[in-house]
Amino acid sequence: LQDGIGQRQTIVRTLNATGEEIIQQSSKSDASILQEKLGSLNLRWQEVCKQLAERKKRLEEQKNILSEFQRDLNEFVLWLGEGDNITSIPLELGNEQQLKEKLEQVKLLVEELPLRQGILRQLNETGGTALVSAPISPEEQDKLENKLKQTNLQWIKVSRALPEKQGELEAHIKDLGHLEEQLNHLLLWLSPVRNQLEIYNQPNQTEPFDIKETEVAVQAKQPDVERILSKGQHLYKEKPATQPVKKKLEDLSSEWEAVNHLLQELRTKQPDLAPGLTTIGACRPPVFRSSRFESKQLTTHLLLWQLPAALMQSLLDQATRRAPPLPLGNPPVFRSGLSESKQLATQLLLRQPPGAPVVAPSPRAVLSRLLYNVPSQTVTLVTQPVVTKETAISKIEMPSSLLLEVPALADFNRAWTELTEWLSLLDRVIKSQRVMVGDLEDINEMIIKQKATLQDLEQRRPQLEELITAAQNLKNKTSNQEARTVITDRIERIQNQWDEVQEHLQNRRQQLNEMLKDSTQWLEAKEEAEQVLGQARAKLESWKEGPYTMDTVQKKITETKQLAKDLRQWQINVDVANDLALKLLRDYSADDTRKVHMITENINASWGNIHKRVSEREAALEETHRLLQQFPLDLEKFLAWLTEAETTANVLQDATYKERLLEDSKGVRELMKQWQDLQGEIEAHTDIYHNLDENGQKILRSLEGSDEAALLQRRLDNMNFKWSELRKKSLNIRSHLEASSDQWKRLHLSLQELLVWLQLKDDELSRQAPIGGDFPAVQKQNDVHRAFKRELKTKEPVIMSTLETVRIFLTEQPLEGLEKLYQEPRELPPEERAQNVTRLLRKQAEEVNTEWEKLNLHSADWQRKIDEALERLQELQEATDELDLKLRQAEVIKGSWQPVGDLLIDSLQDHLEKVKALRGEIAPLKENVSHVNDLARQLTTLGIQLSPYNLSTLEDLNTRWKLLQVAVEDRVRQLHEAHRDFGPASQHFLSSKFSIFIA
């Protein structure tokens, strides 16, 4: 075309020159006509040249725009590739330097994300124009279009992966810091332990030592050490550790091996101490995953399963030393020795934990030996000192010179020693006796025991008086001053000891009487508290959900406020019970207060739960009352607005459908502005509509079956119909206006934005997985997904409207119309320009429709999984709550058990029957436990990983069930054995009438 212009430029000049000559030679009229034609020709020629120049300029600009677009797009793709590479590079978890370097790189890219997002938005806008107007082939156009689409998808991936990578790197660096801190802590702990064990292990070590506590501490640290070493091995399995960390790991491993080796050698050197501890690993129960049980259970099992053998051996040695052959011919001495033997046997039986490894003779065997190994000859009683304040005098031996000089002192010393030993034993038994606070039967039994003991003491008083009289006579008869001093001293000591024991007995008796009184008051207060709890529960359970009319809601509010008032009045009953329980716990802490503690804890928990339910119900009813008051007003206001909006939409719709609207671009712009105002009002009222619809449905459900419900339903249906019609009219108006104006660029951008939005929502929905492991978590997921579905519902009209607009645009505009609408650029033939626009918009519309359907299917499937999980987790929660309640009830009974050694022999059979009854009552709990475990397994098969809380709850319930079974069986076994050995059927039955305090 430019060549043709150049060739014809000479012709135009020639025509002008020739024309001027002809004009000069022509008449005035002919010259005027020729001058006009020549001027018109020149004007047309100048216009053609101008259009050619402008077209050339536009073409160069379009080429520059396309070139700049491709350059910017390529640069953006390179940046995305850099970000993708950084996020996909495998991390060396043990290489702190590499992690910090990667973190700096990732931080720089994360800081660029806002800027890059703006660049991508500009690329999408520029690409929409360039892909249609640029003179490129359809193949190149498809290639650029796909590249732009892939860039948007890759942006979604990288913009999400970079912040996640930053968080991951920061977490790994923090873990490495914790690892080094734990290494330092363990090394600091191991160093003194090893040094101490090396001192014990030296050949010249002669001092006695005890490694039991060290062994227990080492065993407690073993999981920490193994975890740190395992973590270090995992972190540095591919790349060697840096020198400082590697050195610390090696030091920890060697120190740990050395400590265990030293402990093994020390066990070998001290076999008498070892057996009770060498089985720690074998006897220790599994460590529970739940931290709140680990410490308590581990401590309990260490105490029960790993009782140091040295303590048991010490008791047995003491029993052997204090149990010489008993002289049958000397009844007082025999009775005293028998009483002491029984006391020792009881101590041994009580100190033997169930299932503990026994490394010494059985206590029952010792008792049998004490009872039956009675020789026929009489042997002089050997005085065994008892380590107490009262009997320290027994360590003072009578000088042999005095015994030779005053032979009667031997008989006095023997009688004095016997009475002193008996008083010491009696005092020790008094101090060791414990009762169950709050158990009136147990307290009364102990009061009876105290009365019997006091009677025994009074029956011994003549013996004391005889001893004092004999001592005075002996003192008067002897002239030896040393003997007189010894006699005086011992008389004063035994008199003081007698007075102290008597005072202890009287104080304990008074304390028991006060305990009985306080426990009675507490039990009465407890009954009153439980009574008001029952009344409150009954009122709570009597509340039924009914129609939510103004009158019924007001009535429910009044009932709730009345119950809240009653609770405030009843609070004094609970406070009194708590105050009395606190007094019992404070004043009688030396006795067994488990029953009081557990019952008080249960009462307060129930009371707090009732308060919470009442407060929540009162708040909910107040909110419902406010809703019922405000809802009709809001509904009327919204319906009035709907009527006005309908009128505006009808006027706008009539104007939109006028003929020859296409030719009036100014009118189209004015109508578009009016539609935008209308659409803005609709969007501003969208949340109001949804709130009204949601609240109306709530009220409808509460009014189900009433006349008010039917009236409200009609009004809601009317509102929904008007709202739906208004939205449809607005969308139709938009479709016609956009089809009647130059909106193809905006359509293209709208489709592009919708595709990106759909991809983002699909990714957001995917990130909601997996299903949570407990009911609150899944309920939260359900709330999130409900909001997600509301967002989809809100977006649906926009998507449908856009697709409808594209359809109208593509079907109602002929090629001539497209050519007329898009007069520029004219580089491509009109048919090709129209085909480019049609193909691009149709392809994008199909993608939007496909992605929309796929997103809705994904959402429906996710909702189905959530609903199923909610149902199963609700069932699991109800089953665990029921099992926990039943276990608590059984544990309260178990907590009230007294040690078998403290029970009266006559009551053994009764206690045995009660325990057997409890065993029968808890037997059905096995089905509850199995049901809970089955529900947990079903959730696992559905792909639901239970939360740590649920796992710990399950483990807690299973553990408590097992411990309860073991405790009941052990209790039955202990009671059986005690009844067999000490009951009426036993060969060596010791009647309670002849207690250990017989004279």
BELGI-V580763 format. One record per helix or strand of 3 or more residues. SS is the DSSP state (H for helix, E for strand). FROM is the first residue (numbers start at 1). TO is the last residue. If there is no record, write none. Layout:
ss:SS from:FROM to:TO
ss:SS from:FROM to:TO
//
This chain:
ss:H from:2 to:25
ss:H from:28 to:88
ss:H from:96 to:133
ss:H from:138 to:200
ss:H from:212 to:235
ss:H from:243 to:269
ss:H from:271 to:278
ss:H from:280 to:283
ss:H from:291 to:305
ss:H from:309 to:321
ss:H from:331 to:351
ss:H from:363 to:372
ss:H from:392 to:395
ss:H from:400 to:405
ss:H from:408 to:432
ss:H from:440 to:477
ss:H from:481 to:542
ss:H from:550 to:587
ss:H from:594 to:656
ss:H from:661 to:663
ss:H from:665 to:684
ss:H from:686 to:702
ss:H from:707 to:739
ss:H from:744 to:767
ss:H from:775 to:812
ss:H from:815 to:821
ss:H from:830 to:895
ss:H from:900 to:902
ss:H from:905 to:922
ss:H from:925 to:941
ss:H from:948 to:982
ss:H from:992 to:994
//
